[in-house]
Amino acid sequence: MVFKPDLFKGERPERIFAEDSADLERAVANAIAVTGGLQADQVSVTQADGRIVLSGSVGTHAEADRAEAAAIGAARGTAIDNRLRVEGPEPFAG
């Protein structure tokens, strides 16, 4: 996958941050809640030490990846600490 530089007309865009940690937590939690293919009822979102912390459990590694991707998209440049546990069945290694 190729990512383009984060530039607009040669300049970095201005980052807009939430007014407070509760707003940022809510924005990330909402993004995770509406993400397709993700059962998010056991996922908690908190902010600690300047980062967003995802904790709780999901059923698969793919769900953990989706939750993290949604959090990154909504976190407005804040680092993500993904502490989600995968509690679904192990994939068949056949």
Secondary structure as UniProt FT lines:
FT   TURN            9..10
FT   HELIX           21..33
FT   TURN            36..37
FT   TURN            41..42
FT   STRAND          43..48
FT   TURN            49..50
FT   STRAND          51..58
FT   HELIX           61..74
FT   TURN            76..77
FT   STRAND          79..82
FT   STRAND          85..86
//
